Every structure is written in C-alpha cells, then in structure tokens.
Amino acid sequence: MRSHVVAVDLDSKLLDVTKLRLGEAGISNCDYVAGDAYEIAKLVPRRVDLVFMANAFHGVPDRLHLARAVREVLNPSGRFAIVNWHQCPREETTILGEPRGPRTELRMSPDQTISAVEPAGFRPLQVVEVLPYHYGVVFERPST
C-alpha cells in the first residue's frame, strides 16, 4: 500500500514550489494545504500516522497549543517528529560560507523541545543527530 502525504504550510507559495519539485521527481501521492498548523485537525480531516515538522518549531508562538493540535490528528501510537537547528551560535552553522538558520536566541536544545511537547501527552522516543547542524526528536502519542 502506498502512503499518502499531506503537506501543510502557511505560505502557499512554498507549497507551490514543493508541488513543482515533487512533480518533477514523479511523486504524486501528495495533497497541498495552505493553512495554520494550529488548525491541523480541520486541514487534515482524517487521522494520520506521522506529523513531521522541520526547521519551524523554534518559531511557533504557542508550542503547547501546536503539540495538542498535532496529538488530536494522530492515530494512537502515531509519531510526531521535529527537526531543529542545534542550539549553537548562528555564525557556526554555515552553508556555502554563509550563516544559516534562525537567530541564535531562537534555537532550542533537544531537552527544551521535549519539555515543550511532552505536556501535550507525548512520550519522547528518540533523539537523533541530523548532521551537520540539526537534531531530531521523535515523539509517540500513547495508545491510551
């Protein structure tokens, strides 16, 4: 059985770029939805097995609200995976000689990410290195 992906972003232009690039790669199992992730249960009307968020959690104003919204759309034992920039000075995270990523003061440690998500009813499963400048935290929505 082929998986289905729903890409959600506030910026419809980014979704257009994503759709174009995935189309060029022959990937067609995606829907593209512009909207606020706090409203994910309305944007994605069926439960899902995985919610993946990369390089954005540091900028979420109400992280607990978002984590609760994600929990509501996940199947029991579903996963919430967050990739963040390591909590180091922006000047140290260079790509092609230029600093990349969010301002230093916005960066979160893995422990801060876990502390922000756990109260929504998630259990952290794993912290992984995503070289060279990122880490990922995988959470599980308990089945009870």
N, CA, C and O of each residue as an XYZ file, in Angstrom:
576
protein
N       0.840     -1.184      0.000
C       0.000      0.000      0.000
C       0.884      1.247      0.000
O       1.835      1.337      0.776
N       0.582      2.168     -0.836
C       1.361      3.400     -0.962
C       0.876      4.426      0.054
O      -0.328      4.638      0.200
N       1.790      5.048      0.741
C       1.452      6.082      1.717
C       0.978      7.344      1.018
O       1.273      7.582     -0.154
N       0.237      8.140      1.768
C      -0.231      9.419      1.258
C       0.302     10.519      2.164
O       0.351     10.356      3.383
N       0.698     11.633      1.572
C       1.286     12.750      2.303
C       0.400     13.972      2.138
O      -0.098     14.254      1.048
N       0.211     14.694      3.237
C      -0.469     15.985      3.183
C       0.548     17.020      3.664
O       0.972     16.991      4.820
N       0.932     17.923      2.786
C       1.866     18.992      3.130
C       1.054     20.217      3.548
O       0.193     20.690      2.806
N       1.341     20.718      4.739
C       0.631     21.884      5.277
C       1.651     22.990      5.510
O       2.702     22.762      6.109
N       1.334     24.183      5.035
C       2.199     25.337      5.274
C       1.350     26.597      5.236
O       0.347     26.660      4.524
N       1.757     27.597      6.005
C       1.089     28.893      5.962
C       1.271     29.587      4.616
O       0.398     30.322      4.155
N       2.415     29.339      4.003
C       2.810     30.039      2.779
C       2.463     29.204      1.544
O       3.136     28.215      1.251
N       1.435     29.592      0.837
C       1.009     28.834     -0.342
C       2.079     28.834     -1.439
O       2.136     27.903     -2.242
N       2.921     29.863     -1.480
C       3.992     29.896     -2.484
C       5.010     28.788     -2.235
O       5.526     28.191     -3.180
N       5.298     28.514     -0.967
C       6.207     27.403     -0.652
C       5.573     26.070     -1.042
O       6.259     25.160     -1.509
N       4.281     25.963     -0.849
C       3.592     24.745     -1.275
C       3.642     24.581     -2.787
O       3.776     23.462     -3.283
N       3.535     25.683     -3.524
C       3.625     25.632     -4.987
C       5.001     25.124     -5.422
O       5.105     24.304     -6.334
N       6.043     25.609     -4.772
C       7.404     25.158     -5.090
C       7.548     23.672     -4.770
O       8.134     22.919     -5.548
N       7.018     23.259     -3.634
C       7.077     21.852     -3.243
C       6.358     20.980     -4.264
O       6.878     19.945     -4.682
N       5.176     21.396     -4.659
C       4.390     20.634     -5.635
C       5.147     20.514     -6.955
O       5.180     19.443     -7.560
N       5.748     21.604     -7.396
C       6.514     21.591     -8.637
C       7.690     20.623     -8.548
O       7.888     19.796     -9.438
N       8.465     20.728     -7.480
C       9.664     19.877     -7.349
C       9.306     18.405     -7.189
O       9.961     17.539     -7.769
N       8.277     18.120     -6.410
C       7.871     16.723     -6.268
C       7.304     16.188     -7.574
O       7.530     15.031     -7.926
N       6.572     17.025     -8.287
C       6.057     16.620     -9.597
C       7.182     16.296    -10.568
O       7.108     15.317    -11.310
N       8.223     17.121    -10.562
C       9.390     16.874    -11.421
C      10.066     15.553    -11.073
O      10.658     14.904    -11.935
N       9.974     15.160     -9.800
C      10.574     13.904     -9.356
C       9.630     12.714     -9.547
O       9.979     11.581     -9.214
N       8.436     12.974    -10.082
C       7.488     11.905    -10.326
C       6.706     11.474     -9.092
O       6.120     10.391     -9.079
N       6.691     12.294     -8.075
C       5.968     11.977     -6.841
C       4.581     12.604     -6.915
O       4.442     13.814     -7.096
N       3.568     11.774     -6.773
C       2.202     12.265     -6.950
C       1.266     11.887     -5.805
O       0.056     12.085     -5.918
N       1.784     11.358     -4.727
C       0.932     10.902     -3.623
C       0.769     11.975     -2.541
O       0.712     11.662     -1.352
N       0.695     13.238     -2.962
C       0.640     14.344     -2.007
C      -0.542     15.267     -2.267
O      -0.958     15.482     -3.405
N      -1.061     15.799     -1.179
C      -2.000     16.917     -1.235
C      -1.295     18.110     -0.603
O      -0.431     17.936      0.256
N      -1.653     19.304     -1.017
C      -1.008     20.526     -0.550
C      -2.077     21.432      0.034
O      -3.024     21.811     -0.656
N      -1.927     21.781      1.309
C      -2.951     22.538      2.014
C      -2.320     23.770      2.652
O      -1.428     23.649      3.492
N      -2.776     24.942      2.260
C      -2.319     26.179      2.891
C      -3.170     26.426      4.125
O      -4.399     26.417      4.060
N      -2.503     26.645      5.247
C      -3.245     26.911      6.467
C      -2.352     26.919      7.691
O      -1.157     26.633      7.625
N      -2.963     27.251      8.792
C      -2.299     27.377     10.082
C      -2.220     26.007     10.755
O      -3.239     25.336     10.918
N      -1.035     25.598     11.140
C      -0.851     24.275     11.750
C      -1.633     24.113     13.052
O      -1.935     22.985     13.442
N      -1.967     25.200     13.729
C      -2.815     25.084     14.915
C      -4.166     24.462     14.552
O      -4.839     23.888     15.408
N      -4.555     24.578     13.293
C      -5.840     24.066     12.800
C      -5.676     22.763     12.029
O      -6.490     22.450     11.160
N      -4.639     22.008     12.336
C      -4.316     20.816     11.550
C      -5.465     19.814     11.494
O      -5.647     19.150     10.474
N      -6.238     19.692     12.562
C      -7.357     18.742     12.559
C      -8.426     19.138     11.543
O      -9.118     18.269     11.013
N      -8.571     20.408     11.266
C      -9.527     20.864     10.249
C      -8.926     20.756      8.845
O      -9.634     20.491      7.874
N      -7.617     20.964      8.756
C      -6.940     20.939      7.459
C      -6.731     19.518      6.952
O      -6.733     19.273      5.746
N      -6.550     18.585      7.881
C      -6.326     17.180      7.552
C      -7.446     16.401      8.235
O      -7.316     16.035      9.403
N      -8.539     16.143      7.530
C      -9.752     15.639      8.170
C      -9.716     14.179      8.613
O     -10.700     13.692      9.169
N      -8.629     13.477      8.389
C      -8.532     12.098      8.875
C      -7.276     11.957      9.731
O      -6.323     12.722      9.589
N      -7.292     10.977     10.609
C      -6.126     10.754     11.469
C      -4.955     10.242     10.640
O      -5.132      9.597      9.607
N      -3.755     10.549     11.125
C      -2.535     10.201     10.399
C      -1.579      9.441     11.317
O      -1.749      9.418     12.536
N      -0.575      8.824     10.705
C       0.418      8.061     11.450
C       1.632      8.886     11.851
O       2.317      8.558     12.819
N       1.900      9.960     11.107
C       3.104     10.756     11.349
C       2.852     12.211     10.999
O       2.270     12.527      9.962
N       3.302     13.092     11.887
C       3.392     14.517     11.590
C       4.867     14.867     11.692
O       5.507     14.617     12.714
N       5.400     15.449     10.624
C       6.814     15.799     10.544
C       6.938     17.309     10.397
O       6.280     17.915      9.551
N       7.780     17.908     11.223
C       7.976     19.356     11.185
C       9.483     19.637     11.200
O      10.200     19.178     12.089
N       9.944     20.383     10.219
C      11.381     20.660     10.128
C      11.659     22.151     10.108
O      11.033     22.910      9.367
N      12.607     22.553     10.934
C      13.137     23.917     10.953
C      12.080     24.992     11.163
O      12.195     26.089     10.616
N      11.056     24.690     11.946
C       9.996     25.665     12.174
C       9.546     25.735     13.638
O       8.995     26.754     14.055
N       9.764     24.698     14.412
C       9.222     24.641     15.770
C       9.737     25.789     16.644
O       9.023     26.270     17.524
N      10.961     26.220     16.404
C      11.545     27.322     17.187
C      10.726     28.615     17.050
O      10.748     29.460     17.944
N      10.015     28.763     15.944
C       9.259     29.989     15.698
C       7.785     29.913     16.054
O       7.044     30.869     15.824
N       7.350     28.798     16.609
C       5.942     28.634     16.971
C       5.663     29.411     18.253
O       6.296     29.140     19.274
N       4.735     30.370     18.233
C       4.465     31.175     19.427
C       3.915     30.371     20.605
O       4.298     30.613     21.750
N       3.018     29.414     20.333
C       2.417     28.619     21.407
C       2.670     27.145     21.102
O       1.842     26.469     20.491
N       3.818     26.670     21.536
C       4.250     25.310     21.208
C       3.338     24.247     21.810
O       3.071     23.229     21.172
N       2.860     24.473     23.031
C       1.964     23.504     23.656
C       0.656     23.401     22.871
O       0.136     22.304     22.667
N       0.133     24.531     22.439
C      -1.085     24.533     21.617
C      -0.874     23.708     20.348
O      -1.728     22.903     19.976
N       0.261     23.909     19.690
C       0.551     23.159     18.472
C       0.681     21.676     18.777
O       0.128     20.849     18.053
N       1.398     21.326     19.829
C       1.572     19.910     20.176
C       0.221     19.250     20.468
O      -0.003     18.104     20.078
N      -0.665     19.955     21.140
C      -2.004     19.403     21.403
C      -2.787     19.216     20.105
O      -3.495     18.222     19.943
N      -2.659     20.165     19.188
C      -3.344     20.051     17.896
C      -2.815     18.844     17.120
O      -3.587     18.100     16.514
N      -1.516     18.661     17.143
C      -0.911     17.513     16.455
C      -1.395     16.212     17.094
O      -1.716     15.257     16.387
N      -1.448     16.171     18.407
C      -1.894     14.958     19.105
C      -3.295     14.560     18.655
O      -3.584     13.374     18.493
N      -4.155     15.537     18.454
C      -5.537     15.255     18.065
C      -5.656     14.634     16.673
O      -6.614     13.910     16.402
N      -4.713     14.905     15.807
C      -4.795     14.382     14.440
C      -4.052     13.050     14.283
O      -4.182     12.386     13.255
N      -3.285     12.666     15.285
C      -2.517     11.413     15.198
C      -3.337     10.200     15.614
O      -4.161     10.263     16.526
N      -3.087      9.089     14.917
C      -3.613      7.803     15.354
C      -2.953      7.413     16.673
O      -1.862      7.896     16.974
N      -3.586      6.554     17.462
C      -2.897      6.012     18.643
C      -1.576      5.389     18.198
O      -1.509      4.699     17.180
N      -0.547      5.641     18.966
C       0.831      5.227     18.661
C       1.416      5.964     17.460
O       2.466      5.572     16.950
N       0.750      7.031     16.997
C       1.296      7.857     15.926
C       2.515      8.617     16.404
O       2.739      8.759     17.607
N       3.294      9.101     15.468
C       4.561      9.775     15.779
C       4.516     11.241     15.368
O       3.890     11.622     14.379
N       5.206     12.045     16.170
C       5.426     13.463     15.882
C       6.931     13.649     15.863
O       7.589     13.495     16.892
N       7.480     13.977     14.707
C       8.919     14.144     14.546
C       9.231     15.613     14.284
O       8.640     16.241     13.405
N      10.159     16.144     15.054
C      10.549     17.553     14.942
C      12.051     17.617     14.686
O      12.842     17.038     15.430
N      12.433     18.323     13.631
C      13.846     18.592     13.351
C      14.099     20.061     13.655
O      13.386     20.943     13.178
N      15.122     20.304     14.454
C      15.515     21.663     14.850
C      17.004     21.874     14.611
O      17.785     20.926     14.526
N      17.368     23.138     14.508
C      18.786     23.510     14.483
C      19.346     23.328     15.883
O      18.667     23.617     16.868
N      20.595     22.845     15.978
C      21.246     22.754     17.285
C      21.354     24.142     17.914
O      21.406     25.157     17.221
N      21.386     24.154     19.221
C      21.456     25.392     19.982
C      22.919     25.839     20.058
O      23.589     25.678     21.078
N      23.383     26.397     18.958
C      24.733     26.936     18.886
C      24.650     28.253     18.116
O      23.647     28.518     17.453
N      25.692     29.079     18.197
C      25.633     30.372     17.507
C      25.389     30.212     16.003
O      25.974     29.348     15.350
N      24.525     31.055     15.482
C      24.191     31.025     14.055
C      25.445     31.129     13.186
O      25.512     30.526     12.115
N      26.417     31.879     13.639
C      27.654     32.057     12.875
C      28.392     30.736     12.658
O      29.211     30.624     11.746
N      28.101     29.729     13.499
C      28.759     28.424     13.387
C      28.030     27.467     12.455
O      28.548     26.393     12.149
N      26.855     27.831     12.006
C      26.089     26.952     11.111
C      26.087     27.567      9.717
O      25.134     28.228      9.302
N      27.176     27.329      9.019
C      27.351     27.932      7.701
C      27.107     26.913      6.589
O      27.430     25.731      6.711
N      26.536     27.409      5.522
C      26.361     26.630      4.305
C      26.856     27.501      3.168
O      26.394     28.627      2.980
N      27.801     26.966      2.412
C      28.454     27.718      1.336
C      29.034     29.031      1.866
O      28.990     30.062      1.195
N      29.581     28.971      3.090
C      30.244     30.121      3.687
C      29.334     31.156      4.322
O      29.821     32.159      4.845
N      28.037     30.943      4.290
C      27.075     31.907      4.838
C      26.348     31.312      6.044
O      25.955     30.146      6.008
N      26.162     32.101      7.121
C      25.380     31.611      8.261
C      23.948     31.286      7.833
O      23.339     32.013      7.048
N      23.424     30.179      8.364
C      22.068     29.744      8.026
C      21.296     29.436      9.302
O      21.870     29.206     10.367
N      19.993     29.440      9.159
C      19.127     29.056     10.272
C      18.640     30.248     11.066
O      18.961     31.395     10.758
N      17.852     29.956     12.102
C      17.259     31.025     12.907
C      18.306     31.743     13.754
O      19.420     31.257     13.949
N      17.914     32.905     14.245
C      18.794     33.648     15.147
C      19.193     32.753     16.317
O      18.425     31.882     16.727
N      20.365     32.962     16.842
C      20.907     32.146     17.927
C      19.943     32.053     19.097
O      19.772     30.971     19.658
N      19.305     33.156     19.482
C      18.448     33.162     20.669
C      17.151     32.371     20.470
O      16.472     32.060     21.448
N      16.801     32.046     19.250
C      15.593     31.256     18.983
C      15.848     29.747     19.010
O      14.902     28.962     19.090
N      17.075     29.350     18.946
C      17.403     27.930     18.838
C      17.115     27.193     20.143
O      17.279     27.738     21.235
N      16.687     25.960     20.006
C      16.257     25.162     21.152
C      17.124     23.912     21.281
O      17.540     23.324     20.283
N      17.385     23.522     22.508
C      18.084     22.261     22.746
C      17.081     21.110     22.618
O      15.873     21.345     22.654
N      17.556     19.882     22.471
C      16.632     18.745     22.481
C      15.787     18.701     23.757
O      14.595     18.397     23.696
N      16.383     18.998     24.899
C      15.629     18.991     26.165
C      14.525     20.045     26.159
O      13.436     19.795     26.677
N      14.783     21.212     25.587
C      13.755     22.250     25.502
C      12.612     21.818     24.571
O      11.444     22.095     24.840
N      12.959     21.151     23.497
C      11.939     20.646     22.584
C      11.075     19.606     23.285
O       9.849     19.638     23.184
N      11.713     18.692     23.989
C      10.975     17.666     24.731
C      10.078     18.309     25.784
O       8.916     17.927     25.921
N      10.602     19.276     26.524
C       9.815     19.950     27.563
C       8.615     20.694     26.992
O       7.603     20.848     27.675
N       8.714     21.153     25.758
C       7.612     21.885     25.128
C       6.509     20.951     24.634
O       5.345     21.349     24.579
N       6.859     19.721     24.275
C       5.906     18.802     23.643
C       5.319     17.788     24.624
O       4.145     17.433     24.523
N       6.115     17.331     25.552
C       5.682     16.287     26.498
C       4.368     16.604     27.220
O       3.532     15.710     27.351
N       4.149     17.847     27.698
C       2.908     18.135     28.425
C       1.625     17.952     27.601
O       0.532     17.906     28.164
N       1.755     17.849     26.279
C       0.587     17.634     25.426
C       0.190     16.162     25.383
O      -0.752     15.791     24.682
N       0.903     15.325     26.129
C       0.568     13.912     26.171
C       1.416     13.048     25.263
O       0.988     11.964     24.865
N       2.606     13.507     24.928
C       3.525     12.743     24.092
C       4.616     12.106     24.936
O       4.974     12.592     26.009
N       5.126     11.012     24.418
C       6.275     10.357     25.040
C       7.454     10.461     24.079
O       7.348     10.026     22.932
N       8.582     11.031     24.522
C       9.753     11.086     23.634
C      10.311      9.676     23.439
O      10.494      8.927     24.399
N      10.574      9.335     22.192
C      11.111      8.010     21.872
C      12.595      8.035     21.563
O      13.343      7.137     21.950
N      13.012      9.088     20.853
C      14.382      9.079     20.356
C      14.831     10.486     20.000
O      14.053     11.290     19.486
N      16.086     10.768     20.278
C      16.744     11.980     19.796
C      17.836     11.507     18.844
O      18.651     10.654     19.196
N      17.846     12.062     17.646
C      18.814     11.642     16.630
C      19.573     12.851     16.109
O      19.039     13.959     16.053
N      20.808     12.629     15.734
C      21.611     13.656     15.085
C      21.255     13.708     13.608
O      21.155     12.671     12.953
N      21.066     14.903     13.088
C      20.831     15.123     11.663
C      21.950     16.068     11.225
O      21.815     17.290     11.274
N      23.041     15.469     10.802
C      24.256     16.228     10.511
C      24.083     17.148      9.314
O      23.314     16.825      8.409
N      24.772     18.283      9.277
C      25.771     18.672     10.262
C      25.257     19.559     11.407
O      25.942     19.688     12.421
N      24.076     20.171     11.275
C      23.690     21.204     12.243
C      22.364     20.968     12.951
O      21.912     21.837     13.696
N      21.738     19.843     12.746
C      20.395     19.617     13.272
C      20.327     18.392     14.171
O      21.232     17.557     14.199
N      19.234     18.317     14.897
C      18.853     17.110     15.634
C      17.374     16.888     15.379
O      16.654     17.798     14.967
N      16.940     15.687     15.625
C      15.518     15.370     15.525
C      15.050     14.730     16.817
O      15.790     13.981     17.454
N      13.823     15.027     17.199
C      13.200     14.358     18.342
C      11.938     13.682     17.814
O      11.104     14.309     17.160
N      11.820     12.398     18.111
C      10.650     11.624     17.705
C       9.821     11.341     18.952
O      10.319     10.798     19.938
N       8.559     11.717     18.889
C       7.611     11.506     19.987
C       6.565     10.496     19.544
O       6.312     10.312     18.354
N       5.966      9.848     20.533
C       4.847      8.951     20.262
C       3.628      9.405     21.021
O       3.711      9.821     22.177
N       2.483      9.319     20.348
C       1.207      9.542     21.017
C       0.827      8.204     21.635
O       0.546      7.251     20.908
N       0.814      8.111     22.962
C       0.467      6.822     23.573
C      -0.910      6.350     23.127
O      -1.791      7.159     22.839
N      -1.083      5.058     23.074
C      -2.336      4.481     22.573
C      -3.484      4.577     23.572
O      -4.626      4.282     23.219
N      -3.210      4.976     24.793
C      -4.286      5.115     25.784
C      -4.696      6.544     25.970
O      -5.588      6.832     26.767
